[in-house]
Amino acid sequence: MIKTQQEIIKQGYQALFDSLGVVDAIRFIQHFTPGQGDYTKERQKWLDKTPLEDILTSMRQRQKDDATQYEEIIE
């Protein structure tokens, strides 16, 4: 029998709760919940005001400051 979209969503949430527990399942769901606003419009506004050299300098400095930036730990 084909499941409805609602049944699949309910089953998916239940699998998360069973596997992670309620608190960690909610934390997981929040990680993927879309934010608010229009990122593209907001980004364009600050990019128009910021010289490219400043952006590149900031990126280089950030790499130096955080050598472990991709080793995220969720506690």
N, C-alpha and C positions, 0 to 999 in steps of 0.2 A: 504494500500500500504506500502511496506517495504521501509524504508528510507536508504539512503546510509550512510556510516560512516561520510562522509563530511557534509551531511545534519544534522546529529545528533550533530556533533561538532559545526556547525554554530548555531543551535538552542540552544545548551548549553551556548555558549558565549553570545547569545542574552539574554537569561534568566538571566545570571549574570549581564550584563549591565543594564537590566531593573530593576533588584532587588537592585543592589548595586550602580549603577552609574558607569561611565567609570573609574574614578580614583580608586575607591575601588575595582572594578572588576579586574583591572590590578594588584593592590597590592595582591589580593587573588591569582591570577594566578602565580605571581612571587613567592609566598610562596611555591608552589608545583613544580616549575620548577627545574629540576635536575641540580646539580652543575657540576663542571668540574673536571677532573682528575680521578684517580683510588683510591678511599678511602681505599679499602682493602689492596692494596700494600703499600700505604703511612702509614697506621696504623701499618702494620706489621713491617715497618722499625723503627718507634719510639718505638714500644713495645719491639723489640729485644734489643734496647739500654737502656731501662728504667727498673730498678729493680721493681719487683712486689710490694715490700713494699713501694716504692716511689709513685706508682700509688694509692695504698690503702690509704696512708697518704693524698694524694691530694684529693681523693674522700671524705674522712672524713672531711677534712678542708672545702671543698666546701659545704657540707651539713650544717656545722655550720655557715658558712658565709651567706648562702642564704636559710633561712627557708621557704621562699615563692616562691621557684623556679618553682613551678607548677601553680602559679597564674599569668599566662601571660595575659597582657593587650595589645591589639592592638589599637593604637590611630591613 
